[in-house]
């Protein structure tokens, strides 16, 4: 049970970090949100996401790793490994 709560807290923290990156109101995104539907999700946002992943999660990403990502949950798995 505690592990599930920790996972949920980590997922929520990821979403808040992502909202901050795109300058969106807190609580406006869900893991199921499709990247193609995100306002401001463009090449500059991808570069910003790569920097955020490195700074906040210690993960260095390459643009090629985004090819299979369709949703915020996909990006979360990419940086958190779950």
Buried (B, 14 or more C-beta within 10 A) or exposed (E): EEEEEEEEEBBEBBBBBBBEBBEBEEEEBEBEBEBEEBEEBEEEBBEBBBEBBEEBBEBEBEEEBBEEBEBBBBBBBBBBEE
